[in-house]
Amino acid sequence: MVRWKLRRILLTALVIGCLLAVGGGWLGLRGWQAGGHLENAASLARELSQQVLDGQTGQARRTLEALQQQTAAARSRTGDIGWRAGGAAPYAGRSMSAVRELAVGVDELARRAFPALVELNPQTLLPSSGRLDLAAMRGAMPAVAEADSAVREVRDRILAVPTSGLVPTVQDAVSQLRAELDRLVEAISAVRRSGALLPALLGGNGTRTYLAVFQNLAEPRATGGIFGAYAVIRASKGEVKLVKQGPVTDLSNHGQPPLSLSRELRALYTDLPGIYPADVNLTPHFPTAATLIRQMYRRAGGGTVDGVLATDPVALSYLLKAIGPVSVPGHPTLTASTAVRTLLSDAYRRIDEPAQQDKYFAASARAVFDALLKRSVNPRAVVQAVNTAVAERRILFWSAHQSEQRELVDTRLAGVLPERETVHNVGVFLNDGSGAKLGYYLDRSAELTVGDCRADGSRELHLRLTLRSSAPSSGLSESVRGLAMSGDPYTARVLVSVFSPVRGSPLGARLDGKPKPMGGGVERGRRVGVLAVDIGPGRTRVLEVGLLTPPKSSGAVELWLTPGPTPWTTRVSSAPACGQ
């Protein structure tokens, strides 16, 4: 699974090297010979990949040995005195030196990273019969750590290769290999981090208890959707069990005083996150939401948990691709292609009572959870599903143990709204303002464009947000229509919060081309503009917001968006840093 992903990236690196050498016939006999060795290496890498997937460890080891011979030969062909002399020649010399660095880098990967991938058993990263083999996981980590170090060293080496003055083929190869190495570092670092954290998280040092919450995307909240159902998960010595579940309404404060919130949170969200479990994630900063729901669970008599996990129906649908259809007693079978519609739309036609709906959501999550723990599944497919869900921020986790949280804080899994950044993040977060379940019918797209530099080095960003409702104009159940706070039970009211980059600010907004004042506040060093947008059935609304970055800023930007039932359509246009 994880190993498959790493192999695929490394194979791409070898293929790039092969194409580079074959396409660079001007390098002469040595280049042609090096290209032949790299072409052989690419073929062997494909064999190696299949052998490892088939569990043919002995054959994989022999193939790896042959592969290393080919990459070593390519390295040798580009390292003799003639090649080094050619590297001093004008124009062609830079490209020859770059080819040398690529050959060395590919050989280092084959010698120092591939062996760990061959020996790593992906089953050690997945539970079997509800238990994870913690000893096997710990035993696999030294090889992963060695591969991690090797890949980082190769990445640093390739990053140091000058790209100006290279022939286009070589320049493209350097750029592509850098991108693949970045992805490889991210993937293998995730495996290494998992190996360091999972033994403790899964009760290797004592029993752990976690609160899992399931986000209902039909009613949007900044992190995805309202927390509709919860489950309690207990982990001991690698064995994982779901021991309790119920609707989050069980955790309501029942007349107790609101939980304490900071002044800036109250200014943006009033006291609601400290009162209602469904409102703790009005903020996009997941550690805040997790801390509040943990306190509510404890105040409701549930005790103290070691962390909070959040997921949603789309993430469940990704897992269903890996584990197959899952039956839910008394309800339709969940499949990868139908789970989102079944849970977020069909359920409201079949079940009228909100409490019964919540029980169904909890039962569905439990059925998928049990299947994941107990079935024999394809490791590669499970990791693909989890990786995709984490990348889309559909799986979030917060640990009450500070040392563990520090390890997670820079990952998407943590859902942290950073107070410092090197790339300017613009957040677009949606909260339902109609008290209804109309979020299932929202189509969303966002465009972010970087403008010209100002005299002080700041620059203006232009955000264009398009929201369209595909809701019908009649026929929806009462539980979907909800409180109809927009004034029309079929009109969705969406509270759009636009978060500026750190130390930046919103400049103004236009809704459907007309100026529109925005409310606002500050959260974690970011100025926030808030606007309520009503979207009737079949209507499309366009919100445009200008934002200002801090002075002397780069032109690199990213969008952070509230996950929905369907993917966003996005386009981000970055620009060179000011002064370049």
ABEGO torsion letter per residue (X at the ends): XAAAAAAAAAAAAAAAAAAAAAABAAAEAAAAAAAAAAAAAAAAAAAAAAAAAAGBAAAAAAAAAAAAAAAAAAAAAAABAAAAAAAABBGAAAAAAAAAAAAAAAAAAAAAAAAAAAABBAAAABBBGGBBBAAAAAAAAAAAAAAAAAAAAAAAAAAABBABGBBAAAAAAAAAAAAAAAAAAAAAAAAAAAAAAAAAAAGAAEBBBBBBBBBBAABBBAAGBBBABBBBBBBBGGBBBBABBEBAAAABAGGBBBBBBBAAAAAAAEAAAAABAAAAAABABAAAAAAAAAAAAAAAGAEBBAEBBBBBAAAAAAAAAAAEBBBBBGBBBBBAAAAAAAAAAAAAAABABAAAAAAAAAAAAAAAAAAAAABBBBAAAAAAAAAAAAAAGABBBBBABAAAAAAAAABAAAGBBBABBABBBBBBBBBBAAGBAAAAABBBBBBBBBBBBBAAGBBBBBBBBBBBBABBABGBBAAAAEAGAAGBAABBBBBBBBBBBBGBBBAEBBBGGBBBBBBBEBBGGBBBBBBBBBBBBGBBBBBBBBBBBBBGBBABBBBBBBBBABBBBBBBBBBBBBGX
